[in-house]
Every structure is written in C-alpha cells, then in structure tokens.
Amino acid sequence: MTQTDRLQPANTAIEYLETQIRASLDRGELDNPLIVGIHTGGVWVADALHRALDCRDPLGRLNITFYRDDFNTLGLHPQVSPSDLPFAVEDRDIILVDDVLFTGRTVRAAMNELFDYGRPRRIALAVLYQRNGRELPVCADWIGQELELGDDEQIHVDGPDPMTARIVTSKEAQES
C-alpha cells in the first residue's frame, strides 16, 4: 500500500463532510450559516460545500497571512490577496472550512481575523482531513477523514479542479 492509499479521495471526503453538515442543519444546530474558507485549500473545500449545500449567502474567503503567529519567520509573500467577507458576521453562525487540521494555528489565526469583522454567534469548523500533531486545543466539528501520520509526513491538497490530496514527506513538500 502506498502512502496515498491511506487517504480518501478529496471528493469522497467532501461528500462525507456535506452529509455531516446537512445532518447538523436538519437538527437545527445551525441557523442560516455563512460558509468561510481559509485560503487556499480551505476555499476550494468551502466552495464545493457551498455549492452542495445550496447556500443563499455568498462564500467568504479569509487570507490569514498577517494573522499567523509565524509571520515573522515566513516573511511577506508577494501574492498575498485580501480576505473577502461580503456579508456581516455579527451574530451569525459561521462554518469555517480548511483543508487540513494539523497544529491548530491556522484555525486560531482565522478566528482572530473573523473577530476583527464582528462577533459571530457561533463558529463551527469543517476540515477535509484531520491529522495528529495538535499544538493548540482546536478540534473540528466535522471531519472528512482523520489520519495518523508520521512526524515527517504531511497532507498536500492540490486543486481546485480537480481537487486531489496526497501524503508527502517534509522533504517532498519543500521540493514542490
């Protein structure tokens, strides 16, 4: 079995996420939620969920570059695009979407940015893939697939169309 064989195809994980979120909507756990994707892979997943769930409000996009706690070590990237939240977040339910939940730092940065736009009623987290290695107490409400990876392994999501995912070593990730 190759490393990628452990990984469900992205479209299968998205369908599983949609089923879980739709069940939460049917139970009344969310009230007319806004969907917000974290740049880049999270936006791809959020867009697929937005279409599948037939949401009325537009899709929101967060670029958390300036909110990261490792910004000083990463430096400024020339292709930083602005966030786009074409709606008010105040007192609204938000489905925050990312492609991979690893340390929890990306989600923390995204929540910090969301609060700069207002105070949501609730933020629920949907992730395509969740892996071990949490550094912050962050957990997803809905998960497409959960995996245990080695210290030298990462999940790399490519997209948006088609959206694919693969497990790579840290060395392979630096080369790509």
BATISE-915071 format. One record per residue (C-alpha): residue number from 1; residue in one letter; chain; x, y, z. Coordinates in pm, whole numbers, plus 50000, padded with zeros to 5 digits. Example, Ala and Ser with C-alpha at 12.3 -4.5 7.8 and 13.67 -1.06 7.14 Angstrom:
% residues 2
<pt><nr>1</nr><rest>a</rest><kette>A</kette><px>51230</px><py>49550</py><pz>50780</pz></pt>
<pt><nr>2</nr><rest>s</rest><kette>A</kette><px>51367</px><py>49894</py><pz>50714</pz></pt>
***
This chain:
% residues 176
<pt><nr>1</nr><rest>m</rest><kette>A</kette><px>50000</px><py>50000</py><pz>50000</pz></pt>
<pt><nr>2</nr><rest>t</rest><kette>A</kette><px>50139</px><py>50339</py><pz>49904</pz></pt>
<pt><nr>3</nr><rest>q</rest><kette>A</kette><px>50118</px><py>50635</py><pz>50142</pz></pt>
<pt><nr>4</nr><rest>t</rest><kette>A</kette><px>49844</px><py>50799</py><pz>49936</pz></pt>
<pt><nr>5</nr><rest>d</rest><kette>A</kette><px>49632</px><py>50481</py><pz>49953</pz></pt>
<pt><nr>6</nr><rest>r</rest><kette>A</kette><px>49563</px><py>50567</py><pz>50319</pz></pt>
<pt><nr>7</nr><rest>l</rest><kette>A</kette><px>49399</px><py>50889</py><pz>50203</pz></pt>
<pt><nr>8</nr><rest>q</rest><kette>A</kette><px>49039</px><py>50902</py><pz>50084</pz></pt>
<pt><nr>9</nr><rest>p</rest><kette>A</kette><px>48995</px><py>51092</py><pz>49758</pz></pt>
<pt><nr>10</nr><rest>a</rest><kette>A</kette><px>48912</px><py>51458</py><pz>49821</pz></pt>
<pt><nr>11</nr><rest>n</rest><kette>A</kette><px>48567</px><py>51429</py><pz>49660</pz></pt>
<pt><nr>12</nr><rest>t</rest><kette>A</kette><px>48478</px><py>51137</py><pz>49891</pz></pt>
<pt><nr>13</nr><rest>a</rest><kette>A</kette><px>48586</px><py>51335</py><pz>50198</pz></pt>
<pt><nr>14</nr><rest>i</rest><kette>A</kette><px>48385</px><py>51637</py><pz>50077</pz></pt>
<pt><nr>15</nr><rest>e</rest><kette>A</kette><px>48073</px><py>51423</py><pz>50033</pz></pt>
<pt><nr>16</nr><rest>y</rest><kette>A</kette><px>48118</px><py>51292</py><pz>50388</pz></pt>
<pt><nr>17</nr><rest>l</rest><kette>A</kette><px>48155</px><py>51650</py><pz>50518</pz></pt>
<pt><nr>18</nr><rest>e</rest><kette>A</kette><px>47840</px><py>51755</py><pz>50331</pz></pt>
<pt><nr>19</nr><rest>t</rest><kette>A</kette><px>47644</px><py>51468</py><pz>50485</pz></pt>
<pt><nr>20</nr><rest>q</rest><kette>A</kette><px>47757</px><py>51563</py><pz>50837</pz></pt>
<pt><nr>21</nr><rest>i</rest><kette>A</kette><px>47685</px><py>51934</py><pz>50792</pz></pt>
<pt><nr>22</nr><rest>r</rest><kette>A</kette><px>47346</px><py>51869</py><pz>50633</pz></pt>
<pt><nr>23</nr><rest>a</rest><kette>A</kette><px>47253</px><py>51649</py><pz>50932</pz></pt>
<pt><nr>24</nr><rest>s</rest><kette>A</kette><px>47351</px><py>51933</py><pz>51168</pz></pt>
<pt><nr>25</nr><rest>l</rest><kette>A</kette><px>47138</px><py>52174</py><pz>50965</pz></pt>
<pt><nr>26</nr><rest>d</rest><kette>A</kette><px>46844</px><py>51932</py><pz>50971</pz></pt>
<pt><nr>27</nr><rest>r</rest><kette>A</kette><px>46873</px><py>51906</py><pz>51352</pz></pt>
<pt><nr>28</nr><rest>g</rest><kette>A</kette><px>46863</px><py>52286</py><pz>51377</pz></pt>
<pt><nr>29</nr><rest>e</rest><kette>A</kette><px>47214</px><py>52313</py><pz>51523</pz></pt>
<pt><nr>30</nr><rest>l</rest><kette>A</kette><px>47298</px><py>52597</py><pz>51284</pz></pt>
<pt><nr>31</nr><rest>d</rest><kette>A</kette><px>47083</px><py>52890</py><pz>51179</pz></pt>
<pt><nr>32</nr><rest>n</rest><kette>A</kette><px>47135</px><py>53001</py><pz>50817</pz></pt>
<pt><nr>33</nr><rest>p</rest><kette>A</kette><px>47516</px><py>52968</py><pz>50838</pz></pt>
<pt><nr>34</nr><rest>l</rest><kette>A</kette><px>47772</px><py>53158</py><pz>50639</pz></pt>
<pt><nr>35</nr><rest>i</rest><kette>A</kette><px>48050</px><py>52950</py><pz>50486</pz></pt>
<pt><nr>36</nr><rest>v</rest><kette>A</kette><px>48403</px><py>53089</py><pz>50507</pz></pt>
<pt><nr>37</nr><rest>g</rest><kette>A</kette><px>48706</px><py>52913</py><pz>50356</pz></pt>
<pt><nr>38</nr><rest>i</rest><kette>A</kette><px>49066</px><py>52965</py><pz>50463</pz></pt>
<pt><nr>39</nr><rest>h</rest><kette>A</kette><px>49297</px><py>53049</py><pz>50172</pz></pt>
<pt><nr>40</nr><rest>t</rest><kette>A</kette><px>49391</px><py>52841</py><pz>49967</pz></pt>
<pt><nr>41</nr><rest>g</rest><kette>A</kette><px>49278</px><py>52480</py><pz>50009</pz></pt>
<pt><nr>42</nr><rest>g</rest><kette>A</kette><px>49007</px><py>52567</py><pz>50258</pz></pt>
<pt><nr>43</nr><rest>v</rest><kette>A</kette><px>48848</px><py>52798</py><pz>50000</pz></pt>
<pt><nr>44</nr><rest>w</rest><kette>A</kette><px>48841</px><py>52512</py><pz>49749</pz></pt>
<pt><nr>45</nr><rest>v</rest><kette>A</kette><px>48669</px><py>52284</py><pz>50001</pz></pt>
<pt><nr>46</nr><rest>a</rest><kette>A</kette><px>48435</px><py>52564</py><pz>50113</pz></pt>
<pt><nr>47</nr><rest>d</rest><kette>A</kette><px>48335</px><py>52635</py><pz>49754</pz></pt>
<pt><nr>48</nr><rest>a</rest><kette>A</kette><px>48244</px><py>52268</py><pz>49698</pz></pt>
<pt><nr>49</nr><rest>l</rest><kette>A</kette><px>48042</px><py>52261</py><pz>50023</pz></pt>
<pt><nr>50</nr><rest>h</rest><kette>A</kette><px>47876</px><py>52594</py><pz>49943</pz></pt>
<pt><nr>51</nr><rest>r</rest><kette>A</kette><px>47751</px><py>52455</py><pz>49611</pz></pt>
<pt><nr>52</nr><rest>a</rest><kette>A</kette><px>47649</px><py>52116</py><pz>49756</pz></pt>
<pt><nr>53</nr><rest>l</rest><kette>A</kette><px>47456</px><py>52274</py><pz>50044</pz></pt>
<pt><nr>54</nr><rest>d</rest><kette>A</kette><px>47294</px><py>52531</py><pz>49811</pz></pt>
<pt><nr>55</nr><rest>c</rest><kette>A</kette><px>47373</px><py>52824</py><pz>50042</pz></pt>
<pt><nr>56</nr><rest>r</rest><kette>A</kette><px>47193</px><py>53154</py><pz>49985</pz></pt>
<pt><nr>57</nr><rest>d</rest><kette>A</kette><px>47467</px><py>53388</py><pz>50108</pz></pt>
<pt><nr>58</nr><rest>p</rest><kette>A</kette><px>47792</px><py>53432</py><pz>49912</pz></pt>
<pt><nr>59</nr><rest>l</rest><kette>A</kette><px>48105</px><py>53240</py><pz>50004</pz></pt>
<pt><nr>60</nr><rest>g</rest><kette>A</kette><px>48356</px><py>53413</py><pz>50232</pz></pt>
<pt><nr>61</nr><rest>r</rest><kette>A</kette><px>48731</px><py>53384</py><pz>50190</pz></pt>
<pt><nr>62</nr><rest>l</rest><kette>A</kette><px>48996</px><py>53450</py><pz>50454</pz></pt>
<pt><nr>63</nr><rest>n</rest><kette>A</kette><px>49363</px><py>53507</py><pz>50384</pz></pt>
<pt><nr>64</nr><rest>i</rest><kette>A</kette><px>49518</px><py>53478</py><pz>50728</pz></pt>
<pt><nr>65</nr><rest>t</rest><kette>A</kette><px>49877</px><py>53559</py><pz>50628</pz></pt>
<pt><nr>66</nr><rest>f</rest><kette>A</kette><px>49901</px><py>53866</py><pz>50852</pz></pt>
<pt><nr>67</nr><rest>y</rest><kette>A</kette><px>49734</px><py>53683</py><pz>51145</pz></pt>
<pt><nr>68</nr><rest>r</rest><kette>A</kette><px>49975</px><py>53392</py><pz>51160</pz></pt>
<pt><nr>69</nr><rest>d</rest><kette>A</kette><px>50195</px><py>53360</py><pz>51469</pz></pt>
<pt><nr>70</nr><rest>d</rest><kette>A</kette><px>50485</px><py>53255</py><pz>51246</pz></pt>
<pt><nr>71</nr><rest>f</rest><kette>A</kette><px>50454</px><py>53556</py><pz>51012</pz></pt>
<pt><nr>72</nr><rest>n</rest><kette>A</kette><px>50796</px><py>53691</py><pz>51115</pz></pt>
<pt><nr>73</nr><rest>t</rest><kette>A</kette><px>50966</px><py>53363</py><pz>51025</pz></pt>
<pt><nr>74</nr><rest>l</rest><kette>A</kette><px>50774</px><py>53314</py><pz>50698</pz></pt>
<pt><nr>75</nr><rest>g</rest><kette>A</kette><px>50817</px><py>53670</py><pz>50574</pz></pt>
<pt><nr>76</nr><rest>l</rest><kette>A</kette><px>50593</px><py>53861</py><pz>50337</pz></pt>
<pt><nr>77</nr><rest>h</rest><kette>A</kette><px>50477</px><py>53671</py><pz>50032</pz></pt>
<pt><nr>78</nr><rest>p</rest><kette>A</kette><px>50433</px><py>53874</py><pz>49713</pz></pt>
<pt><nr>79</nr><rest>q</rest><kette>A</kette><px>50098</px><py>53711</py><pz>49630</pz></pt>
<pt><nr>80</nr><rest>v</rest><kette>A</kette><px>49906</px><py>53793</py><pz>49948</pz></pt>
<pt><nr>81</nr><rest>s</rest><kette>A</kette><px>49546</px><py>53853</py><pz>49849</pz></pt>
<pt><nr>82</nr><rest>p</rest><kette>A</kette><px>49292</px><py>54025</py><pz>50072</pz></pt>
<pt><nr>83</nr><rest>s</rest><kette>A</kette><px>49021</px><py>53846</py><pz>50262</pz></pt>
<pt><nr>84</nr><rest>d</rest><kette>A</kette><px>48672</px><py>53871</py><pz>50116</pz></pt>
<pt><nr>85</nr><rest>l</rest><kette>A</kette><px>48376</px><py>53859</py><pz>50354</pz></pt>
<pt><nr>86</nr><rest>p</rest><kette>A</kette><px>48085</px><py>54002</py><pz>50151</pz></pt>
<pt><nr>87</nr><rest>f</rest><kette>A</kette><px>47848</px><py>53986</py><pz>50449</pz></pt>
<pt><nr>88</nr><rest>a</rest><kette>A</kette><px>47823</px><py>54089</py><pz>50813</pz></pt>
<pt><nr>89</nr><rest>v</rest><kette>A</kette><px>47942</px><py>53820</py><pz>51054</pz></pt>
<pt><nr>90</nr><rest>e</rest><kette>A</kette><px>47786</px><py>53984</py><pz>51362</pz></pt>
<pt><nr>91</nr><rest>d</rest><kette>A</kette><px>47561</px><py>53734</py><pz>51546</pz></pt>
<pt><nr>92</nr><rest>r</rest><kette>A</kette><px>47573</px><py>53484</py><pz>51258</pz></pt>
<pt><nr>93</nr><rest>d</rest><kette>A</kette><px>47662</px><py>53115</py><pz>51255</pz></pt>
<pt><nr>94</nr><rest>i</rest><kette>A</kette><px>47986</px><py>53060</py><pz>51064</pz></pt>
<pt><nr>95</nr><rest>i</rest><kette>A</kette><px>48109</px><py>52736</py><pz>50911</pz></pt>
<pt><nr>96</nr><rest>l</rest><kette>A</kette><px>48486</px><py>52787</py><pz>50894</pz></pt>
<pt><nr>97</nr><rest>v</rest><kette>A</kette><px>48644</px><py>52550</py><pz>50641</pz></pt>
<pt><nr>98</nr><rest>d</rest><kette>A</kette><px>49003</px><py>52436</py><pz>50596</pz></pt>
<pt><nr>99</nr><rest>d</rest><kette>A</kette><px>49166</px><py>52157</py><pz>50401</pz></pt>
<pt><nr>100</nr><rest>v</rest><kette>A</kette><px>49393</px><py>52011</py><pz>50673</pz></pt>
<pt><nr>101</nr><rest>l</rest><kette>A</kette><px>49379</px><py>52049</py><pz>51051</pz></pt>
<pt><nr>102</nr><rest>f</rest><kette>A</kette><px>49725</px><py>51988</py><pz>51191</pz></pt>
<pt><nr>103</nr><rest>t</rest><kette>A</kette><px>49863</px><py>52210</py><pz>51469</pz></pt>
<pt><nr>104</nr><rest>g</rest><kette>A</kette><px>49554</px><py>52430</py><pz>51506</pz></pt>
<pt><nr>105</nr><rest>r</rest><kette>A</kette><px>49748</px><py>52752</py><pz>51444</pz></pt>
<pt><nr>106</nr><rest>t</rest><kette>A</kette><px>49581</px><py>52827</py><pz>51110</pz></pt>
<pt><nr>107</nr><rest>v</rest><kette>A</kette><px>49235</px><py>52796</py><pz>51266</pz></pt>
<pt><nr>108</nr><rest>r</rest><kette>A</kette><px>49339</px><py>53021</py><pz>51557</pz></pt>
<pt><nr>109</nr><rest>a</rest><kette>A</kette><px>49459</px><py>53285</py><pz>51310</pz></pt>
<pt><nr>110</nr><rest>a</rest><kette>A</kette><px>49135</px><py>53257</py><pz>51109</pz></pt>
<pt><nr>111</nr><rest>m</rest><kette>A</kette><px>48922</px><py>53305</py><pz>51420</pz></pt>
<pt><nr>112</nr><rest>n</rest><kette>A</kette><px>49128</px><py>53610</py><pz>51518</pz></pt>
<pt><nr>113</nr><rest>e</rest><kette>A</kette><px>49060</px><py>53762</py><pz>51177</pz></pt>
<pt><nr>114</nr><rest>l</rest><kette>A</kette><px>48689</px><py>53674</py><pz>51186</pz></pt>
<pt><nr>115</nr><rest>f</rest><kette>A</kette><px>48653</px><py>53861</py><pz>51517</pz></pt>
<pt><nr>116</nr><rest>d</rest><kette>A</kette><px>48804</px><py>54169</py><pz>51353</pz></pt>
<pt><nr>117</nr><rest>y</rest><kette>A</kette><px>48494</px><py>54168</py><pz>51130</pz></pt>
<pt><nr>118</nr><rest>g</rest><kette>A</kette><px>48247</px><py>54128</py><pz>51419</pz></pt>
<pt><nr>119</nr><rest>r</rest><kette>A</kette><px>48129</px><py>53881</py><pz>51680</pz></pt>
<pt><nr>120</nr><rest>p</rest><kette>A</kette><px>47978</px><py>53568</py><pz>51526</pz></pt>
<pt><nr>121</nr><rest>r</rest><kette>A</kette><px>47711</px><py>53383</py><pz>51724</pz></pt>
<pt><nr>122</nr><rest>r</rest><kette>A</kette><px>47895</px><py>53057</py><pz>51666</pz></pt>
<pt><nr>123</nr><rest>i</rest><kette>A</kette><px>48194</px><py>52931</py><pz>51470</pz></pt>
<pt><nr>124</nr><rest>a</rest><kette>A</kette><px>48189</px><py>52564</py><pz>51369</pz></pt>
<pt><nr>125</nr><rest>l</rest><kette>A</kette><px>48488</px><py>52404</py><pz>51197</pz></pt>
<pt><nr>126</nr><rest>a</rest><kette>A</kette><px>48482</px><py>52170</py><pz>50898</pz></pt>
<pt><nr>127</nr><rest>v</rest><kette>A</kette><px>48806</px><py>52014</py><pz>50774</pz></pt>
<pt><nr>128</nr><rest>l</rest><kette>A</kette><px>48869</px><py>51786</py><pz>50482</pz></pt>
<pt><nr>129</nr><rest>y</rest><kette>A</kette><px>49148</px><py>51598</py><pz>50661</pz></pt>
<pt><nr>130</nr><rest>q</rest><kette>A</kette><px>49240</px><py>51598</py><pz>51028</pz></pt>
<pt><nr>131</nr><rest>r</rest><kette>A</kette><px>49575</px><py>51461</py><pz>51138</pz></pt>
<pt><nr>132</nr><rest>n</rest><kette>A</kette><px>49762</px><py>51417</py><pz>51464</pz></pt>
<pt><nr>133</nr><rest>g</rest><kette>A</kette><px>50002</px><py>51680</py><pz>51593</pz></pt>
<pt><nr>134</nr><rest>r</rest><kette>A</kette><px>49782</px><py>51942</py><pz>51758</pz></pt>
<pt><nr>135</nr><rest>e</rest><kette>A</kette><px>49970</px><py>52222</py><pz>51933</pz></pt>
<pt><nr>136</nr><rest>l</rest><kette>A</kette><px>49659</px><py>52422</py><pz>52028</pz></pt>
<pt><nr>137</nr><rest>p</rest><kette>A</kette><px>49328</px><py>52297</py><pz>52173</pz></pt>
<pt><nr>138</nr><rest>v</rest><kette>A</kette><px>49141</px><py>52313</py><pz>51842</pz></pt>
<pt><nr>139</nr><rest>c</rest><kette>A</kette><px>48908</px><py>52040</py><pz>51720</pz></pt>
<pt><nr>140</nr><rest>a</rest><kette>A</kette><px>48681</px><py>52015</py><pz>51417</pz></pt>
<pt><nr>141</nr><rest>d</rest><kette>A</kette><px>48304</px><py>51977</py><pz>51433</pz></pt>
<pt><nr>142</nr><rest>w</rest><kette>A</kette><px>48303</px><py>51786</py><pz>51104</pz></pt>
<pt><nr>143</nr><rest>i</rest><kette>A</kette><px>48589</px><py>51583</py><pz>50954</pz></pt>
<pt><nr>144</nr><rest>g</rest><kette>A</kette><px>48614</px><py>51431</py><pz>50607</pz></pt>
<pt><nr>145</nr><rest>q</rest><kette>A</kette><px>48884</px><py>51186</py><pz>50718</pz></pt>
<pt><nr>146</nr><rest>e</rest><kette>A</kette><px>49104</px><py>51150</py><pz>51024</pz></pt>
<pt><nr>147</nr><rest>l</rest><kette>A</kette><px>49459</px><py>51016</py><pz>50986</pz></pt>
<pt><nr>148</nr><rest>e</rest><kette>A</kette><px>49760</px><py>50934</py><pz>51199</pz></pt>
<pt><nr>149</nr><rest>l</rest><kette>A</kette><px>50073</px><py>51046</py><pz>51019</pz></pt>
<pt><nr>150</nr><rest>g</rest><kette>A</kette><px>50440</px><py>51019</py><pz>51099</pz></pt>
<pt><nr>151</nr><rest>d</rest><kette>A</kette><px>50638</px><py>51322</py><pz>51211</pz></pt>
<pt><nr>152</nr><rest>d</rest><kette>A</kette><px>50790</px><py>51351</py><pz>50863</pz></pt>
<pt><nr>153</nr><rest>e</rest><kette>A</kette><px>50459</px><py>51325</py><pz>50674</pz></pt>
<pt><nr>154</nr><rest>q</rest><kette>A</kette><px>50220</px><py>51594</py><pz>50555</pz></pt>
<pt><nr>155</nr><rest>i</rest><kette>A</kette><px>49895</px><py>51607</py><pz>50360</pz></pt>
<pt><nr>156</nr><rest>h</rest><kette>A</kette><px>49919</px><py>51816</py><pz>50045</pz></pt>
<pt><nr>157</nr><rest>v</rest><kette>A</kette><px>49591</px><py>51923</py><pz>49877</pz></pt>
<pt><nr>158</nr><rest>d</rest><kette>A</kette><px>49601</px><py>52037</py><pz>49514</pz></pt>
<pt><nr>159</nr><rest>g</rest><kette>A</kette><px>49316</px><py>52197</py><pz>49326</pz></pt>
<pt><nr>160</nr><rest>p</rest><kette>A</kette><px>49073</px><py>52335</py><pz>49281</pz></pt>
<pt><nr>161</nr><rest>d</rest><kette>A</kette><px>48952</px><py>52134</py><pz>48983</pz></pt>
<pt><nr>162</nr><rest>p</rest><kette>A</kette><px>49012</px><py>51853</py><pz>49020</pz></pt>
<pt><nr>163</nr><rest>m</rest><kette>A</kette><px>49087</px><py>51862</py><pz>49389</pz></pt>
<pt><nr>164</nr><rest>t</rest><kette>A</kette><px>49332</px><py>51591</py><pz>49487</pz></pt>
<pt><nr>165</nr><rest>a</rest><kette>A</kette><px>49525</px><py>51506</py><pz>49801</pz></pt>
<pt><nr>166</nr><rest>r</rest><kette>A</kette><px>49839</px><py>51313</py><pz>49872</pz></pt>
<pt><nr>167</nr><rest>i</rest><kette>A</kette><px>50066</px><py>51229</py><pz>50162</pz></pt>
<pt><nr>168</nr><rest>v</rest><kette>A</kette><px>50419</px><py>51359</py><pz>50117</pz></pt>
<pt><nr>169</nr><rest>t</rest><kette>A</kette><px>50732</px><py>51369</py><pz>50327</pz></pt>
<pt><nr>170</nr><rest>s</rest><kette>A</kette><px>50858</px><py>51703</py><pz>50457</pz></pt>
<pt><nr>171</nr><rest>k</rest><kette>A</kette><px>51141</px><py>51685</py><pz>50203</pz></pt>
<pt><nr>172</nr><rest>e</rest><kette>A</kette><px>50898</px><py>51625</py><pz>49913</pz></pt>
<pt><nr>173</nr><rest>a</rest><kette>A</kette><px>50682</px><py>51917</py><pz>50032</pz></pt>
<pt><nr>174</nr><rest>q</rest><kette>A</kette><px>50981</px><py>52154</py><pz>50025</pz></pt>
<pt><nr>175</nr><rest>e</rest><kette>A</kette><px>51071</px><py>52043</py><pz>49673</pz></pt>
<pt><nr>176</nr><rest>s</rest><kette>A</kette><px>50721</px><py>52109</py><pz>49535</pz></pt>
***
